Amino acid sequence: MVKEPAYKKTEKWWLGLVVLFYALYNIPGLPAYGDSGAAIWHGALTIIPLWIISYGGMVVLNRQRKLKPARDCSGEAEPLQEKMIAKGGV
């Protein structure tokens, strides 16, 4: 049986790019305070790629590693109010 690696190459690239663009976005003093043109460029070059990488990466990783289906727990436990009445509360 072939064991799947803990982290795939895609996950490492995704994490690295998210951290890189987050760090670039948070450089102190960039853009200069009050410079609206620089703020637009700064946002276009850091925030927009960060959003694309974040959400695009989540879609790609979700395709690679599917979540387990949720099991049906509807009949396993009685409702909270019935438990409280049985204990003498309410």
Buried (B, 14 or more C-beta within 10 A) or exposed (E): EEEEEEEEEBBEEBEEBBEBBBEBBEEEEEBEEEEEEEBEEBEEEBBEBBEEBBEEBEEBEEEEEEEEEEEEEEEEEEEEEEEEEEEEEE
